């Protein structure tokens, strides 16, 4: 699909981050857009930004992608507004959380896994009939570098997100053959971003019902402090902070993840759409993703050793 002009794209998680950037890039390419999110205000901001770029048709839809009935309703709304077929499906929505399987909260684990995996699976199930009716189609599923390296380093549990992103990667790769045999006019790409400047760290807490860091109670601060005490390395420095200093540090982490990333969401969207145009089934986004992929492939047996992260060079600017 070399040209997006006049095409119809569905984008999940289109309110912020890479989802918003994809919508803006698609609108600039004169592509009609149906976007969903759990935040109405954020969707309206995205819609306004896109409308300033083009007069394409843009619709917004409240939808929690972890709930199949929400996605089925979203699909019906898209069909009523945009017609019976679509050309592009970006299963982009995701959250972080549920790191601990042994000692973590089960509800948080399952919510994170459901958004990051079932959001992709339900999205494909819901919109495949509309893709089948198009003359050409492309499914773009967002995995992560944690889809080939299930870790944030040796001191942090990261099980729900990594398990979901591995599932997205495997499902997308399996679809290559399935689509070739049964729907050859539909292509599929799996996107593997590194650290991209988005608000996922901030938004995930809201979706999972966490108290904003600056509003944490004394008991909540104590739980955070105890978690840091169990982690060797730089995190132990947090033990010496006052409660208010710890609240501020936690607040600042989410902002710095967004603002100090090596790649912006806008640049990430450009890489993704270039990959779609080139019909790449595997799209690595960011130099950190490329370098980590090379490192994991070169020596897969040692990727979870304690010194692997220290020996891995990840760009910081």
Secondary structure, 3 states (H helix, E strand, C coil): CCCCCCCEEEEECCCCHHHHHHHHHHHHCCCEEEEEECCHHHHHHHHHHHHCCCCCCEEEEECCCCCHHHHHHHHHHHHHHHCCCCCEEEECCCCCCCCCCCCCCHHHHHHHHHHHHHHHHHHHHHHHHHHHCCCCEEEEEECCHHHCCCCCCCCCCCHHHHHHHHHHHHHHHHHHHHHHHHCCCEEEEEEEECCEECCHHHHHHHHCCCCCHHHCCHHHHHHHHHHHHCCCCHHHHHHHCCHHHHHHHHHHHHHHHHHCCCEEHHHHHHHHHHHHHCCCCEEEECHHHHHHHHHHHHCHHHCCCCCHHHHCCCCCC
